[in-house]
């Protein structure tokens, strides 16, 4: 598994496509894809939005995904920075995204953080 993270609009998907030779058809959007499709997807983008869709089931689904699709590339926005949301549901979502990100990172052989389209290796070897 490979995890790619960073802020919104930092070039994560474009970098991932170039670096790992992915086509548009290889990208599955966590915002609206079926849960079954995600279990076999080559690359999942917007994982943070998938976490919102899953709600309380996000931890179990993420653990299962790591077992069933260990070759996936997961793209997840960092959403824990900035102003703490007033709404409790938004705070819970941010916390869940962080927890799922920790699970994905622990199960990944490589973790990259993209800032302004430039990768920084957090975990794994430089190629």
DSSP file (Angstrom, degrees, kcal/mol; ACC not computed):
  #  RESIDUE AA STRUCTURE BP1 BP2  ACC     N-H-->O    O-->H-N    N-H-->O    O-->H-N    TCO  KAPPA ALPHA  PHI   PSI    X-CA   Y-CA   Z-CA
    1    1 A X              0   0    0      0, 0.0   108,-2.4     0, 0.0   109,-1.1   0.000 360.0 360.0 360.0 146.3    0.0    0.0    0.0
    2    2 A X  E     -ab  73 110A   0     70,-2.1    72,-3.2   106,-0.2     2,-0.5  -0.997 360.0-156.7-128.6 133.0    1.1    3.5   -0.7
    3    3 A X  E     -ab  74 111A   0    107,-2.5   109,-2.8    -2,-0.4     2,-0.5  -0.934   6.2-171.4-112.5 131.9   -0.3    6.6    1.0
    4    4 A X  E     +ab  75 112A   0     70,-3.2    72,-2.5    -2,-0.5     2,-0.3  -0.989  17.9 166.3-121.6 122.9   -0.2   10.1   -0.5
    5    5 A X  E     +ab  76 113A   0    107,-2.9   109,-3.1    -2,-0.5     2,-0.3  -0.792  10.3 117.1-131.9 172.6   -1.3   12.9    1.7
    6    6 A X  E     -a   77   0A   0     70,-0.8    72,-2.3    -2,-0.3   109,-0.1  -0.833  61.0 -50.4 149.7 175.4   -1.2   16.7    1.8
    7    7 A X  S >  S-     0   0    0    107,-0.4     3,-0.8    -2,-0.3     5,-0.3  -0.109  72.6 -72.5 -69.5 171.6   -3.5   19.7    1.8
    8    8 A X  T 3  S+     0   0    0     70,-0.3    -1,-0.2     1,-0.2    71,-0.0  -0.367 114.7  10.9 -64.5 143.0   -6.3   20.3   -0.7
    9    9 A X  T 3  S+     0   0    0      1,-0.1    -1,-0.2    -3,-0.1    -2,-0.1   0.847  84.2 128.3  59.1  40.6   -5.2   21.3   -4.2
   10   10 A X  S <  S-     0   0    0     -3,-0.8   107,-2.2   106,-0.1   108,-0.1   0.326  84.6 -98.4-105.5   5.0   -1.5   20.5   -3.7
   11   11 A X  S  > S+     0   0    0    105,-0.2     4,-2.3   106,-0.1     5,-0.2   0.717  74.3 143.3  89.0  22.3   -1.2   18.3   -6.8
   12   12 A X  H  > S+     0   0    0     -5,-0.3     4,-2.5     2,-0.2     5,-0.2   0.929  72.8  43.0 -62.6 -47.6   -1.5   14.9   -5.0
   13   13 A X  H  > S+     0   0    0      2,-0.2     4,-2.6     1,-0.2     5,-0.2   0.929 114.9  48.6 -68.3 -44.8   -3.5   13.2   -7.8
   14   14 A X  H  > S+     0   0    0      1,-0.2     4,-2.1     2,-0.2    -1,-0.2   0.919 114.4  46.5 -61.0 -43.8   -1.4   14.6  -10.7
   15   15 A X  H  X S+     0   0    0     -4,-2.3     4,-3.2     1,-0.2     5,-0.3   0.935 112.3  50.6 -62.5 -46.0    1.8   13.6   -8.9
   16   16 A X  H  X S+     0   0    0     -4,-2.5     4,-2.3    -5,-0.2     6,-0.3   0.898 109.4  50.6 -61.1 -42.1    0.4   10.1   -8.1
   17   17 A X  H  X>S+     0   0    0     -4,-2.6     5,-1.7     2,-0.2     4,-0.6   0.930 116.0  41.9 -62.2 -45.5   -0.6    9.5  -11.7
   18   18 A X  H ><5S+     0   0    0     -4,-2.1     3,-0.7    -5,-0.2    -2,-0.2   0.950 117.1  46.2 -65.1 -49.7    2.8   10.5  -13.0
   19   19 A X  H 3<5S+     0   0    0     -4,-3.2    -2,-0.2     1,-0.2    -1,-0.2   0.858 123.6  31.6 -64.8 -39.0    4.9    8.7  -10.3
   20   20 A X  H 3<5S-     0   0    0     -4,-2.3    -1,-0.2    -5,-0.3    -2,-0.2   0.251 106.8-115.0-109.9  12.4    3.0    5.4  -10.4
   21   21 A X  T <<5 +     0   0    0     -3,-0.7     2,-0.3    -4,-0.6    -3,-0.2   0.870  56.4 163.8  61.7  41.1    1.9    5.3  -14.1
   22   22 A X      < -     0   0    0     -5,-1.7     2,-0.2    -6,-0.3    -1,-0.2  -0.679  27.0-149.0 -94.8 145.3   -1.8    5.6  -13.4
   23   23 A X    >   -     0   0    0     -2,-0.3     3,-1.8     1,-0.1     4,-0.5  -0.636  35.4-101.6-100.3 165.7   -4.5    6.5  -16.0
   24   24 A X  G >  S+     0   0    0      1,-0.3     3,-1.5    -2,-0.2    -1,-0.1   0.873 123.6  59.9 -52.4 -38.6   -7.7    8.3  -15.2
   25   25 A X  G 3  S+     0   0    0      1,-0.3    -1,-0.3     3,-0.0    -3,-0.0   0.667  97.4  59.9 -68.0 -15.8   -9.5    4.9  -15.3
   26   26 A X  G <  S+     0   0    0     -3,-1.8    17,-1.3    16,-0.1     2,-0.5   0.596  88.3  90.8 -84.0 -12.0   -7.3    3.6  -12.5
   27   27 A X  E <   -c   43   0A   0     -3,-1.5     2,-0.5    -4,-0.5    17,-0.2  -0.747  56.7-168.8 -93.3 125.9   -8.5    6.3  -10.1
   28   28 A X  E     -c   44   0A   0     15,-2.9    17,-2.5    -2,-0.5     2,-0.6  -0.961  19.6-132.9-113.8 129.2  -11.6    5.6   -8.0
   29   29 A X  E >>  -c   45   0A   0     -2,-0.5     4,-2.1    15,-0.2     3,-1.4  -0.715   7.0-158.1 -88.7 117.0  -13.2    8.5   -6.1
   30   30 A X  T 34 S+     0   0    0     15,-3.1    16,-0.2    -2,-0.6    -1,-0.1   0.664  85.8  75.1 -65.1 -16.1  -13.9    7.7   -2.5
   31   31 A X  T 34 S-     0   0    0     14,-0.2    -1,-0.3     1,-0.1    15,-0.1   0.802 122.3  -3.3 -66.8 -28.6  -16.5   10.5   -2.5
   32   32 A X  T <4 S+     0   0    0     -3,-1.4    -2,-0.2     2,-0.1    -1,-0.1   0.436  94.7 119.9-147.5   1.2  -19.0    8.4   -4.5
   33   33 A X     <  -     0   0    0     -4,-2.1     2,-0.1     1,-0.1    -5,-0.0  -0.346  69.5 -97.9 -72.4 154.5  -17.7    5.0   -5.5
   34   34 A X     >  -     0   0    0      1,-0.1     4,-1.7    -2,-0.0    -1,-0.1  -0.389  28.3-121.5 -68.2 150.4  -19.4    1.8   -4.3
   35   35 A X  H  > S+     0   0    0      1,-0.2     4,-0.9     2,-0.2    -1,-0.1   0.846 113.0  54.5 -63.6 -33.4  -17.8    0.2   -1.2
   36   36 A X  H >4 S+     0   0    0      1,-0.2     3,-0.6     2,-0.2     4,-0.4   0.904 105.7  51.6 -66.8 -41.6  -17.2   -3.0   -3.2
   37   37 A X  H >> S+     0   0    0      1,-0.2     3,-1.4     2,-0.2     4,-0.6   0.872 104.0  58.7 -63.4 -36.0  -15.3   -1.2   -6.0
   38   38 A X  H 3< S+     0   0    0     -4,-1.7     3,-0.5     1,-0.3    -1,-0.2   0.807  94.8  64.6 -63.5 -28.9  -13.0    0.4   -3.4
   39   39 A X  T << S+     0   0    0     -4,-0.9    -1,-0.3    -3,-0.6    -2,-0.2   0.635 115.2  29.3 -72.1 -12.8  -11.9   -3.0   -2.2
   40   40 A X  T <4 S+     0   0    0     -3,-1.4    -1,-0.2    -4,-0.4    -2,-0.2   0.319  89.9 128.7-124.6   5.3  -10.3   -3.7   -5.6
   41   41 A X     <  -     0   0    0     -4,-0.6     3,-0.2    -3,-0.5   -14,-0.1  -0.328  52.2-147.3 -67.3 142.1   -9.4   -0.2   -6.8
   42   42 A X  S    S+     0   0    0    -16,-0.3    31,-1.8     1,-0.3     2,-0.4   0.875  88.0  12.1 -73.1 -38.5   -5.9    0.4   -8.0
   43   43 A X  E     -cd  27  73A   0    -17,-1.3   -15,-2.9    29,-0.2     2,-0.5  -0.993  66.8-161.4-143.0 132.7   -6.0    4.0   -6.6
   44   44 A X  E     -cd  28  74A   0     29,-2.8    31,-3.3    -2,-0.4     3,-0.3  -0.968  11.3-170.7-116.5 122.9   -8.5    5.7   -4.3
   45   45 A X  E     +c   29   0A   0    -17,-2.5   -15,-3.1    -2,-0.5   -14,-0.2  -0.680  65.3  30.5-104.9 164.7   -8.7    9.4   -4.1
   46   46 A X    >>  +     0   0    0     -2,-0.2     4,-1.5   -17,-0.2     3,-1.0   0.879  63.9 161.6  57.1  41.9  -10.6   11.6   -1.7
   47   47 A X  H 3>  +     0   0    0     28,-2.3     4,-2.2    -3,-0.3    29,-0.2   0.841  69.9  63.3 -61.2 -31.1  -10.3    9.0    1.1
   48   48 A X  H 3> S+     0   0    0     27,-0.2     4,-1.2     1,-0.2    -1,-0.3   0.842 103.1  48.4 -61.8 -32.9  -11.2   11.8    3.6
   49   49 A X  H <> S+     0   0    0     -3,-1.0     4,-1.9     2,-0.2    -1,-0.2   0.816 107.0  55.9 -76.1 -31.4  -14.6   12.1    1.9
   50   50 A X  H  X S+     0   0    0     -4,-1.5     4,-2.4     2,-0.2    -2,-0.2   0.908 103.3  55.4 -62.8 -41.8  -15.1    8.3    2.0
   51   51 A X  H  X S+     0   0    0     -4,-2.2     4,-1.8     1,-0.2    -1,-0.2   0.896 105.9  51.6 -57.9 -40.8  -14.5    8.5    5.8
   52   52 A X  H  < S+     0   0    0     -4,-1.2    -1,-0.2     1,-0.2    -2,-0.2   0.913 110.5  48.4 -62.8 -42.5  -17.4   11.0    6.0
   53   53 A X  H  < S+     0   0    0     -4,-1.9    -2,-0.2     1,-0.2    -1,-0.2   0.877 112.2  49.1 -63.9 -38.2  -19.6    8.7    4.0
   54   54 A X  H >< S+     0   0    0     -4,-2.4     3,-1.8     1,-0.2    -1,-0.2   0.788  82.4 176.5 -75.4 -28.6  -18.7    5.7    6.3
   55   55 A X  G >< S+     0   0    0     -4,-1.8     3,-1.8     1,-0.3     4,-0.2  -0.378  70.7   1.8  60.8-130.7  -19.3    7.5    9.6
   56   56 A X  G 3  S+     0   0    0      1,-0.3     3,-0.4     2,-0.1     4,-0.3   0.658 130.1  63.4 -65.0 -15.9  -18.8    5.2   12.5
   57   57 A X  G <> S+     0   0    0     -3,-1.8     4,-2.3     1,-0.2    -1,-0.3   0.403  74.1  98.1 -87.1   3.2  -17.9    2.3   10.2
   58   58 A X  H <> S+     0   0    0     -3,-1.8     4,-2.4     1,-0.2    -1,-0.2   0.867  79.5  49.8 -64.9 -38.7  -14.7    4.1    8.9
   59   59 A X  H  > S+     0   0    0     -3,-0.4     4,-2.4    -4,-0.2     5,-0.2   0.956 113.7  44.6 -66.1 -49.9  -12.2    2.3   11.1
   60   60 A X  H  > S+     0   0    0     -4,-0.3     4,-2.3     1,-0.2    -2,-0.2   0.899 114.8  48.9 -60.6 -42.2  -13.4   -1.2   10.4
   61   61 A X  H  X S+     0   0    0     -4,-2.3     4,-2.8     2,-0.2    -1,-0.2   0.918 111.1  50.0 -64.7 -42.7  -13.7   -0.5    6.7
   62   62 A X  H  X S+     0   0    0     -4,-2.4     4,-2.2    -5,-0.2    -2,-0.2   0.910 111.2  48.5 -63.9 -42.7  -10.2    1.0    6.6
   63   63 A X  H  X S+     0   0    0     -4,-2.4     4,-1.3     2,-0.2    -1,-0.2   0.918 113.5  47.5 -62.7 -42.8   -8.7   -2.0    8.4
   64   64 A X  H  X S+     0   0    0     -4,-2.3     4,-2.9     1,-0.2     5,-0.3   0.905 109.7  53.3 -64.6 -41.5  -10.5   -4.4    6.0
   65   65 A X  H  X S+     0   0    0     -4,-2.8     4,-2.7     1,-0.2    -1,-0.2   0.905 105.4  53.9 -60.7 -41.8   -9.3   -2.4    3.0
   66   66 A X  H  < S+     0   0    0     -4,-2.2    -1,-0.2     1,-0.2    -2,-0.2   0.841 114.4  42.2 -62.4 -32.6   -5.7   -2.7    4.2
   67   67 A X  H  < S+     0   0    0     -4,-1.3     3,-0.4    -3,-0.2    -2,-0.2   0.895 121.9  37.3 -78.5 -42.1   -6.2   -6.5    4.3
   68   68 A X  H  < S+     0   0    0     -4,-2.9    -2,-0.2     1,-0.2    -3,-0.2   0.721 128.0  29.8 -88.2 -22.2   -8.1   -7.0    1.1
   69   69 A X    ><  +     0   0    0     -4,-2.7     3,-1.6    -5,-0.3    -1,-0.2  -0.442  64.8 154.6-135.0  61.2   -6.4   -4.4   -1.2
   70   70 A X  T 3  S+     0   0    0     -3,-0.4    -1,-0.1     1,-0.3    -4,-0.1   0.592  71.8  59.6 -70.3  -9.5   -2.8   -4.1    0.1
   71   71 A X  T 3  S+     0   0    0    -70,-0.1    -1,-0.3    -3,-0.1    -5,-0.1   0.441  81.4 118.8 -94.8  -0.4   -1.5   -2.9   -3.3
   72   72 A X    <   -     0   0    0     -3,-1.6   -70,-2.1    -7,-0.2     2,-0.5  -0.243  60.3-136.6 -68.6 151.8   -3.8    0.2   -3.5
   73   73 A X  E     -ad   2  43A   0    -31,-1.8   -29,-2.8   -72,-0.2     2,-0.5  -0.960  23.4-158.7-103.7 123.9   -2.5    3.8   -3.6
   74   74 A X  E     -ad   3  44A   0    -72,-3.2   -70,-3.2    -2,-0.5     2,-0.5  -0.918   7.8-164.0-111.7 125.5   -4.6    5.9   -1.2
   75   75 A X  E     +a    4   0A   0    -31,-3.3   -28,-2.3    -2,-0.5     2,-0.4  -0.944  17.4 171.6-109.5 121.9   -4.8    9.7   -1.6
   76   76 A X  E     -a    5   0A   0    -72,-2.5   -70,-0.8    -2,-0.5     2,-0.1  -0.995  27.7-128.4-136.6 129.3   -6.1   11.5    1.5
   77   77 A X  E     -a    6   0A   0     -2,-0.4     2,-0.6   -72,-0.2   -70,-0.2  -0.466  23.0-121.2 -72.8 144.8   -6.3   15.2    2.2
   78   78 A X        +     0   0    0    -72,-2.3   -70,-0.3    -2,-0.1     3,-0.1  -0.788  41.9 163.2 -79.7 120.9   -4.9   16.5    5.5
   79   79 A X        +     0   0    0     -2,-0.6    -1,-0.1    15,-0.2    15,-0.1   0.326  48.9  87.3-122.9   7.6   -7.9   18.1    7.1
   80   80 A X  S    S+     0   0    0     14,-0.1     2,-0.2     4,-0.0    -1,-0.1   0.452  70.4  88.3 -89.8  -0.3   -6.7   18.5   10.7
   81   81 A X  S    S+     0   0    0     -3,-0.1     2,-0.2     3,-0.0     0, 0.0  -0.548  73.6  25.7 -93.9 161.7   -5.0   21.9   10.3
   82   82 A X  S    S+     0   0    0     -2,-0.2     2,-0.2     2,-0.0    -3,-0.0  -0.490 104.3   2.0  93.1-159.3   -6.6   25.2   10.8
   83   83 A X  S    S-     0   0    0     -2,-0.2     2,-0.4     1,-0.1     3,-0.0  -0.421  72.5-117.6 -70.7 135.4   -9.6   26.4   12.7
   84   84 A X        -     0   0    0     -2,-0.2    -1,-0.1     1,-0.1     7,-0.1  -0.601  38.2-111.6 -72.6 127.2  -11.4   23.7   14.8
   85   85 A X        -     0   0    0     -2,-0.4    -1,-0.1     1,-0.1     6,-0.1  -0.253  11.9-140.6 -62.8 147.3  -15.0   23.3   13.5
   86   86 A X  S    S+     0   0    0      4,-0.1     2,-0.2    -3,-0.0    -1,-0.1   0.887  81.5  82.6 -72.0 -41.2  -17.8   24.5   15.7
   87   87 A X  S  > S-     0   0    0      1,-0.1     4,-1.7     2,-0.0     3,-0.4  -0.477  75.2-142.3 -72.9 131.4  -20.1   21.6   14.7
   88   88 A X  H  > S+     0   0    0     -2,-0.2     4,-2.6     1,-0.2     5,-0.2   0.880 100.1  58.0 -59.2 -40.2  -19.4   18.4   16.7
   89   89 A X  H  > S+     0   0    0      1,-0.2     4,-2.1     2,-0.2    -1,-0.2   0.856 106.1  49.6 -61.8 -34.8  -20.0   16.2   13.6
   90   90 A X  H  > S+     0   0    0     -3,-0.4     4,-2.3     2,-0.2    -1,-0.2   0.871 110.2  50.1 -71.3 -37.1  -17.2   18.0   11.7
   91   91 A X  H  X S+     0   0    0     -4,-1.7     4,-2.2     2,-0.2    -2,-0.2   0.909 111.1  49.3 -65.6 -41.6  -14.8   17.6   14.6
   92   92 A X  H  X S+     0   0    0     -4,-2.6     4,-2.7     2,-0.2    -2,-0.2   0.909 109.5  52.3 -63.6 -42.1  -15.6   13.9   14.8
   93   93 A X  H  X S+     0   0    0     -4,-2.1     4,-2.6     2,-0.2    -2,-0.2   0.938 109.1  49.3 -58.9 -48.1  -15.1   13.6   11.0
   94   94 A X  H  X S+     0   0    0     -4,-2.3     4,-2.0     1,-0.2    -1,-0.2   0.909 112.0  49.0 -57.8 -42.6  -11.6   15.2   11.3
   95   95 A X  H  X S+     0   0    0     -4,-2.2     4,-2.3     1,-0.2    -1,-0.2   0.916 111.1  49.3 -63.8 -43.0  -10.7   12.9   14.1
   96   96 A X  H  X S+     0   0    0     -4,-2.7     4,-2.8     2,-0.2     5,-0.2   0.877 108.1  53.6 -64.7 -38.3  -11.9    9.9   12.1
   97   97 A X  H  X S+     0   0    0     -4,-2.6     4,-2.5     1,-0.2    -1,-0.2   0.916 110.0  48.8 -61.9 -42.0   -9.8   11.0    9.1
   98   98 A X  H  X S+     0   0    0     -4,-2.0     4,-2.0    -5,-0.2    -2,-0.2   0.919 112.0  47.8 -62.8 -43.9   -6.8   11.2   11.3
   99   99 A X  H  X S+     0   0    0     -4,-2.3     4,-1.9     2,-0.2    -2,-0.2   0.927 113.6  46.7 -63.8 -45.2   -7.4    7.7   12.7
  100  100 A X  H  X S+     0   0    0     -4,-2.8     4,-2.6     1,-0.2    -1,-0.2   0.893 110.0  54.4 -65.0 -38.2   -8.0    6.2    9.3
  101  101 A X  H  X S+     0   0    0     -4,-2.5     4,-2.8    -5,-0.2    -1,-0.2   0.889 106.6  51.6 -60.7 -39.3   -4.8    8.0    8.0
  102  102 A X  H  X S+     0   0    0     -4,-2.0     4,-2.2     2,-0.2    -1,-0.2   0.891 110.3  48.8 -64.3 -39.6   -2.8    6.4   10.8
  103  103 A X  H  X S+     0   0    0     -4,-1.9     4,-1.4     2,-0.2    -2,-0.2   0.930 113.5  46.2 -65.3 -45.4   -4.1    2.9    9.9
  104  104 A X  H  X S+     0   0    0     -4,-2.6     4,-0.5     1,-0.2     3,-0.3   0.932 113.1  49.5 -63.5 -45.6   -3.3    3.4    6.2
  105  105 A X  H >< S+     0   0    0     -4,-2.8     3,-1.0     1,-0.2    -1,-0.2   0.902 108.7  52.6 -61.2 -41.4    0.2    4.8    7.0
  106  106 A X  H 3< S+     0   0    0     -4,-2.2    -1,-0.2     1,-0.2    -2,-0.2   0.825 114.1  43.4 -63.7 -30.8    0.9    1.9    9.4
  107  107 A X  H 3< S+     0   0    0     -4,-1.4     2,-0.3    -3,-0.3    -1,-0.2   0.411  98.2  96.3 -95.0   1.2    0.0   -0.6    6.6
  108  108 A X    <<  -     0   0    0     -3,-1.0  -106,-0.2    -4,-0.5     3,-0.1  -0.700  59.9-155.1 -95.9 142.9    1.8    1.3    3.8
  109  109 A X  S    S+     0   0    0   -108,-2.4     2,-0.4    -2,-0.3    16,-0.2   0.718  89.7  27.8 -80.7 -22.4    5.3    0.6    2.6
  110  110 A X  E     -b    2   0A   0   -109,-1.1  -107,-2.5    14,-0.1     2,-0.4  -0.999  62.9-171.9-142.0 137.1    5.6    4.2    1.4
  111  111 A X  E     -bE   3 123A   0     12,-2.0    11,-2.9    -2,-0.4    12,-1.7  -0.997  11.2-173.7-128.2 126.3    4.0    7.4    2.7
  112  112 A X  E     -bE   4 121A   0   -109,-2.8  -107,-2.9    -2,-0.4     2,-0.5  -0.937  13.2-155.2-119.8 141.0    4.4   10.7    0.7
  113  113 A X  E     -bE   5 120A   0      7,-2.6     7,-2.1    -2,-0.4     2,-0.5  -0.978  14.6-153.8-114.0 126.2    3.3   14.2    1.6
  114  114 A X  E     + E   0 119A   0   -109,-3.1  -107,-0.4    -2,-0.5     2,-0.4  -0.877  16.8 174.1-105.7 126.7    2.8   16.5   -1.3
  115  115 A X  E >  S- E   0 118A   0      3,-2.3     3,-2.1    -2,-0.5  -105,-0.1  -0.991  77.0 -14.2-129.9 122.2    3.2   20.3   -1.0
  116  116 A X  T 3  S-     0   0    0     -2,-0.4  -105,-0.2     1,-0.3     3,-0.1   0.849 128.3 -56.6  54.2  36.8    2.9   22.5   -4.1
  117  117 A X  T 3  S+     0   0    0   -107,-2.2     2,-0.5     1,-0.2    -1,-0.3   0.482 114.0 119.0  77.8   2.8    3.3   19.4   -6.2
  118  118 A X  E <   -E  115   0A   0     -3,-2.1    -3,-2.3  -108,-0.1     2,-0.2  -0.890  58.1-135.3-106.7 126.8    6.6   18.4   -4.5
  119  119 A X  E     -E  114   0A   0     -2,-0.5     2,-0.4    -5,-0.2    -5,-0.2  -0.541  14.4-167.4 -83.5 143.9    6.8   15.1   -2.7
  120  120 A X  E     -E  113   0A   0     -7,-2.1    -7,-2.6    -2,-0.2     2,-0.6  -0.999  23.7-130.0-123.1 127.8    8.4   14.6    0.7
  121  121 A X  E     +E  112   0A   0     -2,-0.4    -9,-0.2    -9,-0.2     3,-0.1  -0.663  31.2 169.8 -81.5 121.5    9.0   11.0    1.8
  122  122 A X  E    S+     0   0A   0    -11,-2.9     2,-0.3    -2,-0.6   -10,-0.2   0.768  72.1  11.2 -96.3 -35.6    7.6   10.3    5.2
  123  123 A X  E    S+E  111   0A   0    -12,-1.7   -12,-2.0     2,-0.1    -1,-0.4  -0.998 105.9  29.1-146.0 139.4    8.0    6.6    5.2
  124  124 A X  S    S-     0   0    0     -2,-0.3     2,-0.2   -14,-0.2   -14,-0.1  -0.316  87.1 -50.2 103.1 173.5    9.8    4.2    2.8
  125  125 A X        -     0   0    0    -16,-0.2     2,-0.4    -2,-0.1    -2,-0.1  -0.525  49.7-113.4 -86.5 150.1   12.8    4.4    0.5
  126  126 A X              0   0    0     -2,-0.2    -1,-0.1     1,-0.1    -2,-0.0  -0.675 360.0 360.0 -79.1 132.0   13.6    7.1   -2.0
  127  127 A X              0   0    0     -2,-0.4    -1,-0.1     0, 0.0    -2,-0.0   0.427 360.0 360.0-100.9 360.0   13.5    5.7   -5.5
